[in-house]
């Protein structure tokens, strides 16, 4: 069901240390990261993303749901908009994530970033 989850954190370094240590016994490692984010999960497949969010307002949770194909990603976006979501990136490739990453993004009524992805 889920592809990945993103959390806004007040102190990225502290959260990164916590999740790296707590998830290591489960076989998860630090993947992609810089001063503003860190991805943790199976090697080469981060699924928990931490984002530095000093001064951020609102829930700020990011949920990504796995879609079977591009058509389902587009249908997710269209249905979500019709049901009251706000556009946060229409269906399309996201080459900056990976060469085959295809996703759409919506902001739900509570301000959360919700994604459908066909990696």
DRENDO-1510 file (C-alpha; in Angstrom, 1 decimal, always signed):
<recs>
REC; n; res; u; v; w
REC; 1; UNK; +0.0; +0.0; +0.0 .
REC; 2; UNK; +2.6; +2.6; +1.1 .
REC; 3; UNK; +5.6; +3.4; -1.0 .
REC; 4; UNK; +7.2; +5.9; +1.4 .
REC; 5; UNK; +6.5; +8.3; +4.2 .
REC; 6; UNK; +8.0; +11.8; +4.7 .
REC; 7; UNK; +8.1; +13.6; +8.1 .
REC; 8; UNK; +9.0; +17.2; +8.8 .
REC; 9; UNK; +11.4; +17.3; +11.7 .
REC; 10; UNK; +12.6; +20.2; +13.9 .
REC; 11; UNK; +16.2; +19.0; +14.2 .
REC; 12; UNK; +17.3; +16.9; +11.2 .
REC; 13; UNK; +20.6; +15.8; +12.7 .
REC; 14; UNK; +19.0; +14.5; +15.9 .
REC; 15; UNK; +16.2; +12.8; +14.0 .
REC; 16; UNK; +18.7; +11.3; +11.6 .
REC; 17; UNK; +20.8; +9.9; +14.4 .
REC; 18; UNK; +17.6; +8.5; +16.1 .
REC; 19; UNK; +16.2; +6.8; +13.0 .
REC; 20; UNK; +19.6; +5.5; +11.8 .
REC; 21; UNK; +20.2; +3.8; +15.2 .
REC; 22; UNK; +16.7; +2.6; +15.8 .
REC; 23; UNK; +16.2; +1.2; +12.3 .
REC; 24; UNK; +19.6; -0.4; +11.9 .
REC; 25; UNK; +18.7; -3.6; +13.7 .
REC; 26; UNK; +15.8; -3.9; +11.3 .
REC; 27; UNK; +18.2; -3.8; +8.3 .
REC; 28; UNK; +17.7; -0.2; +7.3 .
REC; 29; UNK; +20.4; +2.2; +6.4 .
REC; 30; UNK; +20.9; +5.9; +5.6 .
REC; 31; UNK; +20.5; +6.5; +1.8 .
REC; 32; UNK; +20.2; +9.7; +0.0 .
REC; 33; UNK; +20.8; +12.8; +2.2 .
REC; 34; UNK; +22.0; +16.4; +2.4 .
REC; 35; UNK; +21.6; +19.3; +4.9 .
REC; 36; UNK; +17.8; +19.5; +4.2 .
REC; 37; UNK; +16.7; +15.8; +4.1 .
REC; 38; UNK; +17.6; +12.2; +4.8 .
REC; 39; UNK; +16.2; +9.0; +3.3 .
REC; 40; UNK; +16.4; +5.8; +5.4 .
REC; 41; UNK; +15.3; +2.3; +4.5 .
REC; 42; UNK; +16.5; -0.8; +2.7 .
REC; 43; UNK; +19.8; -0.3; +0.8 .
REC; 44; UNK; +19.1; +1.7; -2.4 .
REC; 45; UNK; +15.4; +2.1; -1.5 .
REC; 46; UNK; +14.8; +4.7; +1.2 .
REC; 47; UNK; +11.2; +4.7; +2.4 .
REC; 48; UNK; +11.3; +7.0; +5.4 .
REC; 49; UNK; +12.2; +10.6; +4.4 .
REC; 50; UNK; +13.0; +13.2; +7.0 .
REC; 51; UNK; +12.8; +16.9; +6.0 .
REC; 52; UNK; +14.2; +19.8; +8.0 .
REC; 53; UNK; +11.3; +22.0; +8.7 .
REC; 54; UNK; +12.3; +24.9; +11.0 .
REC; 55; UNK; +9.3; +27.2; +11.5 .
REC; 56; UNK; +7.0; +25.0; +9.3 .
REC; 57; UNK; +3.3; +25.2; +10.0 .
REC; 58; UNK; +0.7; +22.5; +9.6 .
REC; 59; UNK; +0.9; +18.8; +9.9 .
REC; 60; UNK; +3.5; +18.4; +7.1 .
REC; 61; UNK; +3.2; +14.7; +6.8 .
REC; 62; UNK; +4.0; +13.1; +3.4 .
REC; 63; UNK; +2.4; +9.9; +2.3 .
REC; 64; UNK; +3.1; +8.1; -0.9 .
REC; 65; UNK; +0.9; +5.3; -2.2 .
REC; 66; UNK; +2.2; +2.8; -4.7 .
REC; 67; UNK; +0.2; +2.8; -8.0 .
REC; 68; UNK; +0.2; +0.0; -10.5 .
REC; 69; UNK; +0.7; +2.2; -13.6 .
REC; 70; UNK; +0.8; +5.7; -15.0 .
REC; 71; UNK; -2.9; +5.6; -15.7 .
REC; 72; UNK; -3.7; +5.0; -12.0 .
REC; 73; UNK; -1.4; +7.9; -11.0 .
REC; 74; UNK; -3.3; +10.3; -13.3 .
REC; 75; UNK; -6.7; +8.9; -12.0 .
REC; 76; UNK; -5.5; +9.5; -8.4 .
REC; 77; UNK; -4.7; +13.1; -9.1 .
REC; 78; UNK; -8.0; +13.8; -11.0 .
REC; 79; UNK; -10.2; +12.1; -8.3 .
REC; 80; UNK; -8.3; +13.9; -5.5 .
REC; 81; UNK; -8.8; +17.3; -7.0 .
REC; 82; UNK; -12.5; +16.6; -7.5 .
REC; 83; UNK; -12.8; +15.5; -3.9 .
REC; 84; UNK; -11.3; +18.8; -2.5 .
REC; 85; UNK; -7.5; +18.2; -2.7 .
REC; 86; UNK; -5.2; +21.0; -4.0 .
REC; 87; UNK; -2.8; +20.4; -6.8 .
REC; 88; UNK; +0.8; +19.9; -5.7 .
REC; 89; UNK; +2.2; +18.5; -8.9 .
REC; 90; UNK; +0.3; +16.8; -11.7 .
REC; 91; UNK; +1.0; +13.3; -13.0 .
REC; 92; UNK; +4.3; +13.0; -14.8 .
REC; 93; UNK; +7.9; +11.8; -14.7 .
REC; 94; UNK; +10.2; +13.0; -11.9 .
REC; 95; UNK; +13.6; +12.4; -13.4 .
REC; 96; UNK; +15.3; +14.2; -10.5 .
REC; 97; UNK; +14.0; +11.3; -8.2 .
REC; 98; UNK; +15.0; +8.5; -10.7 .
REC; 99; UNK; +14.8; +7.9; -14.4 .
REC; 100; UNK; +11.6; +5.8; -14.1 .
REC; 101; UNK; +9.8; +7.7; -11.3 .
REC; 102; UNK; +6.3; +8.7; -12.3 .
REC; 103; UNK; +4.1; +10.5; -9.7 .
REC; 104; UNK; +1.4; +13.0; -8.9 .
REC; 105; UNK; +1.0; +15.1; -5.7 .
REC; 106; UNK; -2.0; +16.6; -3.9 .
REC; 107; UNK; -2.4; +18.6; -0.7 .
REC; 108; UNK; -5.2; +17.0; +1.4 .
REC; 109; UNK; -7.7; +19.2; +3.3 .
REC; 110; UNK; -5.5; +19.1; +6.4 .
REC; 111; UNK; -2.4; +20.3; +4.6 .
REC; 112; UNK; -0.6; +16.9; +4.2 .
REC; 113; UNK; +1.3; +16.1; +1.0 .
REC; 114; UNK; -0.2; +13.0; -0.6 .
REC; 115; UNK; +1.4; +11.2; -3.5 .
REC; 116; UNK; +0.7; +8.4; -5.9 .
REC; 117; UNK; +3.8; +6.9; -7.4 .
REC; 118; UNK; +4.7; +4.3; -10.0 .
REC; 119; UNK; +8.4; +3.9; -9.6 .
</recs>
